C-alpha cells in the first residue's frame, strides 16, 4: 500500500485546474464500443480507474492511441468477444465498477455481452438490477448464476419500448441509453438519471448520429438508428474535485482560485457550501475562495439545525458528502449530514473523531457534526483510506490538522484524483508520497 505523510496546518495559495470528470470518462470511453469509427476524447483524467478501463477495452481489441497526456482516440474495429470469457477479463473487470457499462454497447452492437459481478468502492450494497431489467425490457435474455457471479445478456436484436426505471441510477441509465441508441424503434426512459455526466454522454452519442430527446431531463426519448459514426468529445471538469477544493480551501484558511470549472454544470454544489458559511466568488468560469478565519453554518428559517443531504440530480451529489462532513468540523455551528444512498459511506468518521472532531454517528446514514469554529483544531494521526471520497476527505482533514498525519492505502485516492499530492504541493501543501 502507498502512503501519504502530511504535515498539516499550512495555508495554501494559488490557482488549481480541475481534472476531467472521472464519472463522465468511464461512460464515454465505454460508448466508443458502439462504433467501428475513430472516436477522440479530450480532457481524460490520468487516474487509475480510467486507465484500468482503457486497458480493459484495449485487451478486448480496441485500438487505443494516446495522442497527448489528456487526449486519446479509440477505434473499436475488431472487438474480441471471446476475451470476455477469459480469466484475465474476469480479473480486470471485477476490480472496476465502471466496467459494467461495456455491457450496453456490446449488447447493442454485437447482440451479446458478459461481465462478472463488478467491484469498486466498499461503500455498501450497490445493486445492478436496474441495468439488466432495462436490457430485458429491450428484448434481451438475461442469465445469472449466483454460484459463479457472471452476468450474461443476449439478444439477436433490441426493440424500443417504454420503461420506468426503479431507481435513477447514473450508470444504469447510461448503460440502457447506450443499448437503446441502436435498438429498433423508440425507447422512452422515465426516471432517468440526468446528471451532467449523463447529459454529456447523450450529447456525445448525438454527435455520433444517435437521436435523443429530453437531454438534461429525467424523461428521455431515443429513436434507434442503424449505426453510429466517430466523433470528437471533450469531458467536463470534475465537479467532485471542484467541491473537494472548495472544502479544502475553507478548512485550511487558504486563498485559492479554481480555474475553468464549467460553473453552469455545478448545480447546487456552490450554494450548498455557502450554507456552511463559505464565501464563494464566481469570476467568469473560475471560482475564487478567499482565506477565511471563520465560517458559520446557517440554520433553517425557524432556527432548527441545518441538514446537508444527498439526492439524485439536480440535488447534491453523494460523492461530496464526505467533504461536507469534514469541512463542517471546523465551522461554527452544527449540521446534520444525511447520506441516503450508501450505508457504509459515513464509517470513516471514527478517524475524524480520533483527530478531535466532535461527531455523533447517529446511524449508518446520518452524522451530527458540532463545528468547533477552529477553537480546537484537528490533530494529526495515522489512518487508512477506505474509499475514494472518504480518502480525499481524510486528506483534507490532514491538511488542516496540527502536526503530522499518515494516510495508508492511498491507492483509493489515486483512483479518483490525478497527481493530487503534486498539485496540492504546488499550492504550498506538505505531502510526501511513500511507495
C-alpha positions, 0 to 999 in steps of 0.5 A: 500500500502507498502512503501519504505523510502530511504535515498539516496546518499550512495555508495554501495559495494559488490557482488549481485546474480541475481534472476531467470528470472521472464519472463522465470518462468511464461512460464515454470511453465505454460508448466508443464500443458502439462504433467501428469509427475513430472516436477522440476524447479530450480532457481524460483524467490520468487516474487509475480507474480510467486507465484500468478501463482503457486497458480493459477495452484495449485487451478486448481489441480496441485500438487505443492511441494516446495522442497527448497526456489528456487526449486519446482516440479509440477505434473499436474495429475488431472487438474480441468477444471471446476475451470476455470469457477469459480469466484475465477479463474476469480479473480486470473487470471485477476490480472496476465498477465502471466496467459494467457499462461495456455491457450496453454497447456490446449488447447493442452492437454485437447482440451479446455481452458478459461481465462478472459481478463488478467491484469498486468502492466498499461503500455498501450494497450497490445493486445492478438490477436496474441495468439488466431489467432495462436490457430485458425490457429491450428484448434481451435474455438475461442469465445469472448464476449466483454460484459463479457471479457472471452476468450474461445478456443476449439478444439477436436484436433490441426493440424500443419500448417504454420503461420506468426505471426503479431507481435513477441510477447514473450508470444504469441509465447510461448503460440502457441509453447506450443499448437503446441508441441502436435498438429498433424503434423508440425507447422512452426512459422515465426516471432517468438519471440526468446528471451532467455526466449523463447529459454529456454522454447523450450529447456525445452519442448525438454527435455520433448520429444517435437521436435523443430527446429530453437531454438534461431531463429525467424523461428521455426519448431515443429513436434507434438508428442503424449505426453510429459514426466517430466523433470528437468529445471533450469531458467536463471538469470534475465537479467532485474535485471542484467541491473537494477544493472548495472544502479544502480551501475553507478548512485550511484558511487558504486563498485559492482560485479554481480555474475553468470549472464549467460553473453552469454544470455545478448545480447546487454544489456552490450554494450548498457550501455557502450554507456552511458559511463559505464565501464563494466568488464566481469570476467568469468560469473560475471560482475564487475562495478567499482565506477565511478565519471563520465560517458559520453554518446557517440554520433553517428559517425557524432556527432548527439545525441545518441538514446537508443531504444527498439526492439524485440530480439536480440535488447534491451529489453523494460523492461530496458528502464526505467533504461536507462532513469534514469541512463542517468540523471546523465551522461554527455551528452544527449540521446534520449530514444525511447520506441516503444512498450508501450505508457504509459511506459515513464509517470513516468518521471514527478517524475524524473523531480520533483527530478531535472532531466532535461527531455523533454517528447517529446511524449508518446514514446520518452524522451530527457534526458540532463545528468547533469554529477552529477553537480546537483544531484537528490533530494529526494521526495515522489512518487508512483510506477506505474509499475514494471520497472518504480518502480525499476527505481524510486528506483534507482533514490532514491538511488542516490538522496540527502536526503530522498525519499518515494516510495508508492505502492511498491507492483509493485516492489515486483512483479518483484524483490525478497527481493530487499530492503534486498539485496540492504541493504546488499550492504550498501543501506538505505531502510526501508520497511513500511507495 
